[in-house]
């Protein structure tokens, strides 16, 4: 009888917690950026309850019509990042951050250190990071001519990936090499691969879509992907960049 | 009737196979890479003492007679040859793989990258449950707390970092036991050696302690998908290790004071 009572209580708790857990939302870092904007748009279209982390100075005007929630934090402030995660619970965190031109590359190390730790602490079920080809095992395929300029940034992103992978939070890393301008849209033949030697161009709308496809998707858990769109005809400057890669 | 009978037998056949398979898998042994090296030999001694069935992967030129005399099985091959490594893993099944490899002088720095690439993928394919890697402080995130934080890692640390990556991305449960300053073999542990997930931790460590930790990590959940630094602060060391440690501690004290 006693057991029955506790069982009933358990069932009631389960029924109460179940739907709530299933409905917990997605927290997006970098949501006011060009990539983040696409990601947020697609998440909202997929019916997700989206919260965007913003700085006090961020321009929210493009996101406000989408009906998303906001939480104010500086990603380089450990306490603020922790507070942002604790404003949840969040089921998924998406990192679409890009540093400002005048911010040091360590941005990618410190922001992920804080985000991954806070995500682990608050029981986040999946962390989707938009990363860069050149990090981790893809280092050998990063074009040498770009490494001279981008090296410190790529290395910082590599450390960021490590913080995420070591946090214990199930991760999905979607890397891009050459991100095309916002006005270019995907060809319809976008692909992701676990082959870390793959190099290609990709559009932001495709990355937004891939983010949604990887949401709660077992085949994306603890995986590192390279995203590419081989069928797209990139604008001249980008075509030249891709052609220059073929030579090394 | 016949159908039901077949189903009945089928169910029991499955159960019988299962029962037969369970003890076999529980007895699956440990495959050690680098088993003929200084660290590897200590590891094997402790594995044998713990009742493990040990197999080593060694080059045909390696000295293995003394290990074989202790009941260690030997698989021959070159760890930089993908087929050799794959064949060795298939010779199992092995429950655990231990990597205590150190490259010979003159071997390219990418030794650690390439060897773990092969070991991790072959282990994943053959269903190994855990890989224990003896790694180095200075690889991965521990680089960020090096006293001398150069912008570029040395080729050796890049290689070791890549090796760790191959392991972590393989899907096999990993344990990376890093050492910062490995003391000569004649120095034994103090009894106060410990492992910590704090990647800023640095200290001296002995091979016998690392061997003991290897056996501990076969069953200790703290080792599951973890990177651990090893420190033995009470060990009786000698120069140049004493000076190296003192300089490190002085620097750490300065850091704490915000210097």
Interface residues (C-beta under 8 A of the other chain):
Chain A: X109 X136 X137 X139 X151 X152 X155 X159 X162 X163 X165 X166 X168 X222 X224
Chain B: X140 X141 X143 X144 X151 X152 X158 X162 X165 X166 X168 X169 X171 X225 X227
